[in-house]
């Protein structure tokens, strides 16, 4: 076991030294891989940072329950009990007709409006925030709540909710599509890089096989070379993503302030960075393994 671990450690060290001995060529490959990785990472970071904030916008899907103007306290209490125990209601708050009229006066600078009216024409209302923002679930909840006693109408912006949901879903699908396409590109780029390295060392490999070197012994340094490339490219892509977050963060914060909200773009968490690094390393090893096996078969048949 010690000898096995020593061989792997030696191969990893040799692969890293080979990358460092060729800084210009290695840097070009790393930049190409890192840009391919940075595109889906940037999309993921943006969507992941914004989706929680979008749910808190003042224009977020909310169902407004307007009571009948003749509704009494007992009717309001009955609706309150129903909403309090409803499994699809995240939270709600009650807006009395008196509070609604006061807010209307403050918002439109109409001081003394109530004095010119014979009575308060505004209804009592409940503002309901659904637990599920999916459009179909919102429509079902609206129909259910509109049937409560003394509820005159239940309104919400269904079109806005559908647009928001579709936008988030499009972003998620686009992220996974980019990740898949660029994952394949990572395998192909690594495959070509390792193939060129094996061709450049073909004579050395042929001599090694003549003196008894196994395929796994010959293949191991190339696999570690691919792993080092993937790890370093992931770190560069992470740096590019953090730079993008720093550049775009102020603009996003200014946009959020238009809705009286505060939002900060955040980069990858450590666990997410390690996950991306592991997936990149596995894809790079796959490309290196395919290239090495193919070239070794050609060397044996020649």
Order of alpha helices (4+ residues) and beta strands (2+ residues): alpha-alpha-beta-alpha-beta-alpha-beta-alpha-beta-alpha-alpha-alpha-alpha
